[in-house]
Amino acid sequence: MACIVNVVNGPLPQQEIDAYIARATEKYGREPQKMDITVCGDEVELHYDFGHKPFHRIRRITGYLVGTLDRFNNGKRAEEKDRVKHGVAG
């Protein structure tokens, strides 16, 4: 993935821009999609945009916190299939 970089208030060497991208990737565990760099004299102000990160649903099923049932063995799959699902009376 290529990070889109917008530099405001002055030029920056590409090596310094690459270092800011590497720092964000190391700190947050993923590369930003966009980055705004505002130059203020000898200092810079960084704003990252990592885009949308999908939300993974976690449910408690048969006493276990799970995201999907694909790691269940046959016994747990049968237990999940046979469980009683309670509704809300209206």
Residue pairs with C-beta under 8 A, 6 or more apart in sequence:
1 31
1 33
3 21
3 31
3 32
3 33
3 34
3 35
4 33
4 34
4 35
5 17
5 21
5 34
5 35
5 36
5 37
6 34
6 35
6 36
6 37
7 17
7 37
7 39
8 36
8 37
8 38
8 39
9 38
9 39
9 40
10 39
12 37
12 39
12 44
17 37
20 35
20 37
20 44
20 46
21 31
21 32
21 35
24 31
24 32
24 35
24 46
24 48
25 31
25 32
28 48
28 50
30 50
32 48
32 49
32 50
33 49
33 50
33 51
34 48
34 49
35 46
35 47
35 48
35 49
36 46
36 47
37 44
37 45
37 46
37 47
38 44
38 45
38 47
56 67
57 67
58 65
58 66
58 67
59 65
59 66
59 67
60 66
61 69
61 80
61 83
62 76
62 79
62 80
62 83
64 76
66 72
69 76
69 77
69 80
72 80
